[in-house]
């Protein structure tokens, strides 16, 4: 994700993460960490990040 995409994502107030983000180690044993959360949206359809 480039900086411009990140800034657009966090400035969009029509979508929100209601809970805490819990980072976990990647199940494929890569050096990265990951999370999965439900995103609430004004449109009302399910979104996951």
N, CA, C, O and CB atoms as a CASP TS submission, in Angstrom:
PFRMAT TS
TARGET T0000
AUTHOR 0000-0000-0000
METHOD Language model
MODEL 1
PARENT N/A
ATOM      1  N   UNK     1       0.852  -1.157   0.000  1.00  0.00           N
ATOM      2  CA  UNK     1       0.000   0.000   0.000  1.00  0.00           C
ATOM      3  C   UNK     1       0.907   1.232   0.000  1.00  0.00           C
ATOM      4  O   UNK     1       1.832   1.347   0.804  1.00  0.00           O
ATOM      5  CB  UNK     1      -0.974  -0.009   1.223  1.00  0.00           C
ATOM      6  N   UNK     2       0.617   2.130  -0.909  1.00  0.00           N
ATOM      7  CA  UNK     2       1.414   3.360  -0.964  1.00  0.00           C
ATOM      8  C   UNK     2       0.810   4.406  -0.022  1.00  0.00           C
ATOM      9  O   UNK     2      -0.336   4.272   0.409  1.00  0.00           O
ATOM     10  CB  UNK     2       1.485   3.912  -2.424  1.00  0.00           C
ATOM     11  N   UNK     3       1.573   5.426   0.286  1.00  0.00           N
ATOM     12  CA  UNK     3       1.156   6.446   1.247  1.00  0.00           C
ATOM     13  C   UNK     3      -0.172   7.087   0.864  1.00  0.00           C
ATOM     14  O   UNK     3      -1.021   7.306   1.728  1.00  0.00           O
ATOM     15  CB  UNK     3       2.224   7.516   1.366  1.00  0.00           C
ATOM     16  N   UNK     4      -0.364   7.390  -0.413  1.00  0.00           N
ATOM     17  CA  UNK     4      -1.596   8.029  -0.856  1.00  0.00           C
ATOM     18  C   UNK     4      -2.810   7.132  -0.590  1.00  0.00           C
ATOM     19  O   UNK     4      -3.846   7.624  -0.142  1.00  0.00           O
ATOM     20  CB  UNK     4      -1.508   8.372  -2.349  1.00  0.00           C
ATOM     21  N   UNK     5      -2.702   5.843  -0.852  1.00  0.00           N
ATOM     22  CA  UNK     5      -3.797   4.899  -0.591  1.00  0.00           C
ATOM     23  C   UNK     5      -4.096   4.824   0.901  1.00  0.00           C
ATOM     24  O   UNK     5      -5.259   4.792   1.304  1.00  0.00           O
ATOM     25  CB  UNK     5      -3.449   3.496  -1.132  1.00  0.00           C
ATOM     26  N   UNK     6      -3.052   4.797   1.718  1.00  0.00           N
ATOM     27  CA  UNK     6      -3.225   4.764   3.170  1.00  0.00           C
ATOM     28  C   UNK     6      -3.962   6.003   3.662  1.00  0.00           C
ATOM     29  O   UNK     6      -4.886   5.894   4.468  1.00  0.00           O
ATOM     30  CB  UNK     6      -1.867   4.650   3.867  1.00  0.00           C
ATOM     31  N   UNK     7      -3.565   7.169   3.188  1.00  0.00           N
ATOM     32  CA  UNK     7      -4.202   8.413   3.612  1.00  0.00           C
ATOM     33  C   UNK     7      -5.669   8.464   3.192  1.00  0.00           C
ATOM     34  O   UNK     7      -6.512   8.957   3.942  1.00  0.00           O
ATOM     35  CB  UNK     7      -3.453   9.612   3.035  1.00  0.00           C
ATOM     36  N   UNK     8      -5.978   7.960   2.002  1.00  0.00           N
ATOM     37  CA  UNK     8      -7.378   7.918   1.559  1.00  0.00           C
ATOM     38  C   UNK     8      -8.188   6.975   2.448  1.00  0.00           C
ATOM     39  O   UNK     8      -9.333   7.271   2.788  1.00  0.00           O
ATOM     40  CB  UNK     8      -7.471   7.470   0.077  1.00  0.00           C
ATOM     41  N   UNK     9      -7.605   5.860   2.818  1.00  0.00           N
ATOM     42  CA  UNK     9      -8.283   4.878   3.656  1.00  0.00           C
ATOM     43  C   UNK     9      -8.602   5.444   5.034  1.00  0.00           C
ATOM     44  O   UNK     9      -9.730   5.310   5.508  1.00  0.00           O
ATOM     45  CB  UNK     9      -7.432   3.625   3.793  1.00  0.00           C
ATOM     46  N   UNK    10      -7.630   6.074   5.682  1.00  0.00           N
ATOM     47  CA  UNK    10      -7.888   6.573   7.041  1.00  0.00           C
ATOM     48  C   UNK    10      -8.737   7.846   7.071  1.00  0.00           C
ATOM     49  O   UNK    10      -9.293   8.189   8.114  1.00  0.00           O
ATOM     50  CB  UNK    10      -6.577   6.835   7.741  1.00  0.00           C
ATOM     51  N   UNK    11      -8.842   8.546   5.945  1.00  0.00           N
ATOM     52  CA  UNK    11      -9.662   9.755   5.930  1.00  0.00           C
ATOM     53  C   UNK    11     -11.120   9.472   5.570  1.00  0.00           C
ATOM     54  O   UNK    11     -11.952  10.377   5.626  1.00  0.00           O
ATOM     55  CB  UNK    11      -9.083  10.755   4.953  1.00  0.00           C
ATOM     56  N   UNK    12     -11.439   8.238   5.204  1.00  0.00           N
ATOM     57  CA  UNK    12     -12.807   7.866   4.835  1.00  0.00           C
ATOM     58  C   UNK    12     -13.624   7.606   6.101  1.00  0.00           C
ATOM     59  O   UNK    12     -13.482   6.558   6.730  1.00  0.00           O
ATOM     60  CB  UNK    12     -12.812   6.610   3.909  1.00  0.00           C
ATOM     61  N   UNK    13     -14.478   8.560   6.472  1.00  0.00           N
ATOM     62  CA  UNK    13     -15.258   8.432   7.709  1.00  0.00           C
ATOM     63  C   UNK    13     -16.525   7.601   7.537  1.00  0.00           C
ATOM     64  O   UNK    13     -17.273   7.426   8.498  1.00  0.00           O
ATOM     65  CB  UNK    13     -15.627   9.799   8.220  1.00  0.00           C
ATOM     66  N   UNK    14     -16.784   7.082   6.330  1.00  0.00           N
ATOM     67  CA  UNK    14     -17.963   6.237   6.121  1.00  0.00           C
ATOM     68  C   UNK    14     -17.699   4.789   6.526  1.00  0.00           C
ATOM     69  O   UNK    14     -18.610   3.961   6.510  1.00  0.00           O
ATOM     70  CB  UNK    14     -18.401   6.294   4.657  1.00  0.00           C
ATOM     71  N   UNK    15     -16.447   4.482   6.890  1.00  0.00           N
ATOM     72  CA  UNK    15     -16.070   3.142   7.325  1.00  0.00           C
ATOM     73  C   UNK    15     -15.280   3.248   8.622  1.00  0.00           C
ATOM     74  O   UNK    15     -14.455   4.146   8.785  1.00  0.00           O
ATOM     75  CB  UNK    15     -15.244   2.407   6.230  1.00  0.00           C
ATOM     76  N   UNK    16     -15.543   2.314   9.553  1.00  0.00           N
ATOM     77  CA  UNK    16     -14.837   2.349  10.838  1.00  0.00           C
ATOM     78  C   UNK    16     -14.603   0.954  11.388  1.00  0.00           C
ATOM     79  O   UNK    16     -15.387   0.038  11.140  1.00  0.00           O
ATOM     80  CB  UNK    16     -15.618   3.176  11.849  1.00  0.00           C
ATOM     81  N   UNK    17     -13.526   0.802  12.133  1.00  0.00           N
ATOM     82  CA  UNK    17     -13.243  -0.424  12.866  1.00  0.00           C
ATOM     83  C   UNK    17     -13.710  -0.180  14.288  1.00  0.00           C
ATOM     84  O   UNK    17     -13.212   0.723  14.961  1.00  0.00           O
ATOM     85  CB  UNK    17     -11.710  -0.819  12.805  1.00  0.00           C
ATOM     86  N   UNK    18     -14.667  -0.984  14.753  1.00  0.00           N
ATOM     87  CA  UNK    18     -15.290  -0.738  16.046  1.00  0.00           C
ATOM     88  C   UNK    18     -14.497  -1.315  17.212  1.00  0.00           C
ATOM     89  O   UNK    18     -14.621  -0.825  18.334  1.00  0.00           O
ATOM     90  CB  UNK    18     -16.675  -1.307  16.054  1.00  0.00           C
ATOM     91  N   UNK    19     -13.693  -2.331  16.978  1.00  0.00           N
ATOM     92  CA  UNK    19     -12.981  -2.973  18.077  1.00  0.00           C
ATOM     93  C   UNK    19     -11.487  -2.743  18.008  1.00  0.00           C
ATOM     94  O   UNK    19     -10.989  -1.921  17.238  1.00  0.00           O
ATOM     95  CB  UNK    19     -13.264  -4.447  18.086  1.00  0.00           C
ATOM     96  N   UNK    20     -10.794  -3.496  18.837  1.00  0.00           N
ATOM     97  CA  UNK    20      -9.338  -3.420  18.867  1.00  0.00           C
ATOM     98  C   UNK    20      -8.749  -4.272  17.748  1.00  0.00           C
ATOM     99  O   UNK    20      -9.334  -5.280  17.352  1.00  0.00           O
ATOM    100  CB  UNK    20      -8.796  -3.876  20.237  1.00  0.00           C
ATOM    101  N   UNK    21      -7.595  -3.864  17.246  1.00  0.00           N
ATOM    102  CA  UNK    21      -6.858  -4.644  16.260  1.00  0.00           C
ATOM    103  C   UNK    21      -5.853  -5.505  17.013  1.00  0.00           C
ATOM    104  O   UNK    21      -5.065  -5.003  17.815  1.00  0.00           O
ATOM    105  CB  UNK    21      -6.146  -3.721  15.206  1.00  0.00           C
ATOM    106  N   UNK    22      -5.890  -6.800  16.747  1.00  0.00           N
ATOM    107  CA  UNK    22      -4.974  -7.727  17.391  1.00  0.00           C
ATOM    108  C   UNK    22      -4.053  -8.318  16.327  1.00  0.00           C
ATOM    109  O   UNK    22      -4.493  -9.081  15.467  1.00  0.00           O
ATOM    110  CB  UNK    22      -5.748  -8.848  18.149  1.00  0.00           C
ATOM    111  N   UNK    23      -2.785  -7.963  16.392  1.00  0.00           N
ATOM    112  CA  UNK    23      -1.807  -8.439  15.422  1.00  0.00           C
ATOM    113  C   UNK    23      -1.362  -9.846  15.787  1.00  0.00           C
ATOM    114  O   UNK    23      -1.149 -10.142  16.962  1.00  0.00           O
ATOM    115  CB  UNK    23      -0.596  -7.489  15.351  1.00  0.00           C
ATOM    116  N   UNK    24      -1.218 -10.729  14.776  1.00  0.00           N
ATOM    117  CA  UNK    24      -0.728 -12.088  14.985  1.00  0.00           C
ATOM    118  C   UNK    24       0.372 -12.386  13.979  1.00  0.00           C
ATOM    119  O   UNK    24       0.481 -11.732  12.942  1.00  0.00           O
ATOM    120  CB  UNK    24      -1.877 -13.121  14.862  1.00  0.00           C
ATOM    121  N   UNK    25       1.184 -13.386  14.305  1.00  0.00           N
ATOM    122  CA  UNK    25       2.218 -13.782  13.360  1.00  0.00           C
ATOM    123  C   UNK    25       1.577 -14.434  12.149  1.00  0.00           C
ATOM    124  O   UNK    25       0.534 -15.077  12.262  1.00  0.00           O
ATOM    125  CB  UNK    25       3.232 -14.737  14.019  1.00  0.00           C
ATOM    126  N   UNK    26       2.190 -14.272  11.009  1.00  0.00           N
ATOM    127  CA  UNK    26       1.684 -14.830   9.761  1.00  0.00           C
ATOM    128  C   UNK    26       1.683 -16.351   9.838  1.00  0.00           C
ATOM    129  O   UNK    26       2.686 -16.963  10.204  1.00  0.00           O
ATOM    130  CB  UNK    26       2.528 -14.349   8.564  1.00  0.00           C
ATOM    131  N   UNK    27       0.557 -16.952   9.491  1.00  0.00           N
ATOM    132  CA  UNK    27       0.440 -18.412   9.552  1.00  0.00           C
ATOM    133  C   UNK    27       1.349 -19.125   8.550  1.00  0.00           C
ATOM    134  O   UNK    27       1.618 -20.317   8.702  1.00  0.00           O
ATOM    135  CB  UNK    27      -0.996 -18.818   9.306  1.00  0.00           C
ATOM    136  N   UNK    28       1.819 -18.415   7.539  1.00  0.00           N
ATOM    137  CA  UNK    28       2.736 -19.008   6.558  1.00  0.00           C
ATOM    138  C   UNK    28       4.197 -18.817   6.959  1.00  0.00           C
ATOM    139  O   UNK    28       5.105 -19.101   6.177  1.00  0.00           O
ATOM    140  CB  UNK    28       2.496 -18.398   5.177  1.00  0.00           C
ATOM    141  N   UNK    29       4.415 -18.336   8.174  1.00  0.00           N
ATOM    142  CA  UNK    29       5.753 -18.170   8.750  1.00  0.00           C
ATOM    143  C   UNK    29       6.612 -17.147   8.010  1.00  0.00           C
ATOM    144  O   UNK    29       7.839 -17.246   8.021  1.00  0.00           O
ATOM    145  CB  UNK    29       6.464 -19.494   8.764  1.00  0.00           C
ATOM    146  N   UNK    30       5.985 -16.179   7.375  1.00  0.00           N
ATOM    147  CA  UNK    30       6.752 -15.083   6.779  1.00  0.00           C
ATOM    148  C   UNK    30       7.160 -14.135   7.905  1.00  0.00           C
ATOM    149  O   UNK    30       6.657 -14.268   9.021  1.00  0.00           O
ATOM    150  CB  UNK    30       5.919 -14.327   5.668  1.00  0.00           C
ATOM    151  N   UNK    31       8.046 -13.194   7.648  1.00  0.00           N
ATOM    152  CA  UNK    31       8.475 -12.271   8.712  1.00  0.00           C
ATOM    153  C   UNK    31       7.461 -11.164   9.017  1.00  0.00           C
ATOM    154  O   UNK    31       7.777 -10.233   9.757  1.00  0.00           O
ATOM    155  CB  UNK    31       9.789 -11.641   8.330  1.00  0.00           C
ATOM    156  N   UNK    32       6.268 -11.250   8.466  1.00  0.00           N
ATOM    157  CA  UNK    32       5.278 -10.206   8.682  1.00  0.00           C
ATOM    158  C   UNK    32       4.275 -10.598   9.767  1.00  0.00           C
ATOM    159  O   UNK    32       4.224 -11.748  10.204  1.00  0.00           O
ATOM    160  CB  UNK    32       4.548  -9.900   7.382  1.00  0.00           C
ATOM    161  N   UNK    33       3.481  -9.616  10.189  1.00  0.00           N
ATOM    162  CA  UNK    33       2.366  -9.851  11.093  1.00  0.00           C
ATOM    163  C   UNK    33       1.095  -9.447  10.364  1.00  0.00           C
ATOM    164  O   UNK    33       1.144  -8.718   9.374  1.00  0.00           O
ATOM    165  CB  UNK    33       2.534  -9.059  12.437  1.00  0.00           C
ATOM    166  N   UNK    34      -0.042  -9.922  10.854  1.00  0.00           N
ATOM    167  CA  UNK    34      -1.302  -9.652  10.160  1.00  0.00           C
ATOM    168  C   UNK    34      -2.436  -9.490  11.161  1.00  0.00           C
ATOM    169  O   UNK    34      -2.305  -9.842  12.333  1.00  0.00           O
ATOM    170  CB  UNK    34      -1.629 -10.781   9.164  1.00  0.00           C
ATOM    171  N   UNK    35      -3.552  -8.951  10.678  1.00  0.00           N
ATOM    172  CA  UNK    35      -4.761  -8.858  11.485  1.00  0.00           C
ATOM    173  C   UNK    35      -5.956  -8.985  10.559  1.00  0.00           C
ATOM    174  O   UNK    35      -5.844  -8.780   9.350  1.00  0.00           O
ATOM    175  CB  UNK    35      -4.810  -7.523  12.290  1.00  0.00           C
ATOM    176  N   UNK    36      -7.108  -9.325  11.138  1.00  0.00           N
ATOM    177  CA  UNK    36      -8.357  -9.384  10.392  1.00  0.00           C
ATOM    178  C   UNK    36      -9.432  -8.792  11.282  1.00  0.00           C
ATOM    179  O   UNK    36      -9.620  -9.231  12.417  1.00  0.00           O
ATOM    180  CB  UNK    36      -8.712 -10.852   9.955  1.00  0.00           C
ATOM    181  N   UNK    37     -10.137  -7.792  10.767  1.00  0.00           N
ATOM    182  CA  UNK    37     -11.193  -7.137  11.524  1.00  0.00           C
ATOM    183  C   UNK    37     -12.396  -6.874  10.628  1.00  0.00           C
ATOM    184  O   UNK    37     -12.269  -6.755   9.409  1.00  0.00           O
ATOM    185  CB  UNK    37     -10.684  -5.824  12.141  1.00  0.00           C
ATOM    186  N   UNK    38     -13.552  -6.788  11.250  1.00  0.00           N
ATOM    187  CA  UNK    38     -14.750  -6.382  10.526  1.00  0.00           C
ATOM    188  C   UNK    38     -14.800  -4.863  10.504  1.00  0.00           C
ATOM    189  O   UNK    38     -14.488  -4.207  11.498  1.00  0.00           O
ATOM    190  CB  UNK    38     -16.039  -6.979  11.176  1.00  0.00           C
ATOM    191  N   UNK    39     -15.190  -4.316   9.379  1.00  0.00           N
ATOM    192  CA  UNK    39     -15.289  -2.874   9.211  1.00  0.00           C
ATOM    193  C   UNK    39     -16.759  -2.504   9.105  1.00  0.00           C
ATOM    194  O   UNK    39     -17.483  -3.034   8.262  1.00  0.00           O
ATOM    195  CB  UNK    39     -14.498  -2.394   7.960  1.00  0.00           C
ATOM    196  N   UNK    40     -17.199  -1.587   9.967  1.00  0.00           N
ATOM    197  CA  UNK    40     -18.570  -1.076   9.880  1.00  0.00           C
ATOM    198  C   UNK    40     -18.599   0.000   8.802  1.00  0.00           C
ATOM    199  O   UNK    40     -17.679   0.811   8.701  1.00  0.00           O
ATOM    200  CB  UNK    40     -19.067  -0.508  11.263  1.00  0.00           C
ATOM    201  N   UNK    41     -19.668   0.002   7.993  1.00  0.00           N
ATOM    202  CA  UNK    41     -19.744   1.014   6.936  1.00  0.00           C
ATOM    203  C   UNK    41     -21.143   1.614   6.887  1.00  0.00           C
ATOM    204  O   UNK    41     -22.123   0.986   7.288  1.00  0.00           O
ATOM    205  CB  UNK    41     -19.373   0.405   5.564  1.00  0.00           C
ATOM    206  N   UNK    42     -21.210   2.826   6.394  1.00  0.00           N
ATOM    207  CA  UNK    42     -22.507   3.484   6.236  1.00  0.00           C
ATOM    208  C   UNK    42     -23.360   2.750   5.214  1.00  0.00           C
ATOM    209  O   UNK    42     -24.588   2.805   5.281  1.00  0.00           O
ATOM    210  CB  UNK    42     -22.323   4.949   5.817  1.00  0.00           C
ATOM    211  N   UNK    43     -22.725   2.061   4.268  1.00  0.00           N
ATOM    212  CA  UNK    43     -23.476   1.304   3.252  1.00  0.00           C
ATOM    213  C   UNK    43     -24.138   0.074   3.845  1.00  0.00           C
ATOM    214  O   UNK    43     -25.142  -0.401   3.314  1.00  0.00           O
ATOM    215  CB  UNK    43     -22.555   0.888   2.108  1.00  0.00           C
ATOM    216  N   UNK    44     -23.589  -0.456   4.950  1.00  0.00           N
ATOM    217  CA  UNK    44     -24.215  -1.558   5.648  1.00  0.00           C
ATOM    218  C   UNK    44     -23.802  -2.951   5.178  1.00  0.00           C
ATOM    219  O   UNK    44     -24.229  -3.938   5.778  1.00  0.00           O
ATOM    220  CB  UNK    44     -25.663  -1.428   5.524  1.00  0.00           C
ATOM    221  N   UNK    45     -22.994  -3.068   4.136  1.00  0.00           N
ATOM    222  CA  UNK    45     -22.584  -4.392   3.688  1.00  0.00           C
ATOM    223  C   UNK    45     -21.282  -4.793   4.383  1.00  0.00           C
ATOM    224  O   UNK    45     -20.508  -3.928   4.794  1.00  0.00           O
ATOM    225  CB  UNK    45     -22.413  -4.420   2.148  1.00  0.00           C
ATOM    226  N   UNK    46     -21.036  -6.114   4.519  1.00  0.00           N
ATOM    227  CA  UNK    46     -19.856  -6.543   5.272  1.00  0.00           C
ATOM    228  C   UNK    46     -18.551  -6.264   4.535  1.00  0.00           C
ATOM    229  O   UNK    46     -18.436  -6.489   3.330  1.00  0.00           O
ATOM    230  CB  UNK    46     -19.953  -8.017   5.582  1.00  0.00           C
ATOM    231  N   UNK    47     -17.577  -5.773   5.283  1.00  0.00           N
ATOM    232  CA  UNK    47     -16.238  -5.513   4.775  1.00  0.00           C
ATOM    233  C   UNK    47     -15.268  -6.074   5.808  1.00  0.00           C
ATOM    234  O   UNK    47     -15.459  -5.894   7.011  1.00  0.00           O
ATOM    235  CB  UNK    47     -15.992  -3.968   4.513  1.00  0.00           C
ATOM    236  N   UNK    48     -14.245  -6.742   5.343  1.00  0.00           N
ATOM    237  CA  UNK    48     -13.197  -7.237   6.228  1.00  0.00           C
ATOM    238  C   UNK    48     -11.855  -6.735   5.728  1.00  0.00           C
ATOM    239  O   UNK    48     -11.612  -6.657   4.524  1.00  0.00           O
ATOM    240  CB  UNK    48     -13.213  -8.787   6.308  1.00  0.00           C
ATOM    241  N   UNK    49     -10.983  -6.393   6.677  1.00  0.00           N
ATOM    242  CA  UNK    49      -9.612  -5.985   6.347  1.00  0.00           C
ATOM    243  C   UNK    49      -8.689  -7.000   6.969  1.00  0.00           C
ATOM    244  O   UNK    49      -7.470  -6.888   6.839  1.00  0.00           O
ATOM    245  CB  UNK    49      -9.284  -4.530   6.855  1.00  0.00           C
TER
END
